[in-house]
Amino acid sequence: MRNNGVMTEPALAPRNAFVGVIVVWAAAFVATVAIGIFVPEEWRVPWMLVGFGGVVLLSFAVQLWYGRTQGFIFRVASSVVGALLLMGVISVGFGVAALIPT
């Protein structure tokens, strides 16, 4: 047998890194809908900012819990940008709904 150099041991059944991204998006969706339903109209924007700050912290926590360095910045950026777009689209829906007289 010949020497093939130093071989690394592959991770056995590594967790899917993008499950954490989906978890953050789901948390952003739930937070935005909860804010839109339970918070009065004049307080929605400040609470959306608080919710987004929580989503950013959750994104870091989930990706740090995952424990892999490869693609960390990409996964965190995907989580945060996706959550921002999701929260923006839902908040636009609540804004349009607020314009309709009851």
C-alpha angles and dihedrals in degrees: 000000000000128000112258094186128252111334123202122222113243119231112261110239098338117208117257107261095208094059085079090055091053091047091055091048091050091050090050090051093050093045093049095048091046091050091047093051104038104032121077116248096253092055099044098093096052090046091048088057091050090048092050091050089053091050091052091052090046090051092055092045094050094047093045089050089053089063104210123120098198109097095000095137092045093050094047091046091048091050095048098041092045091049091048092052092045093049091046094052093047093046090051087055091052090047092053090046090053090057093059109091117233 
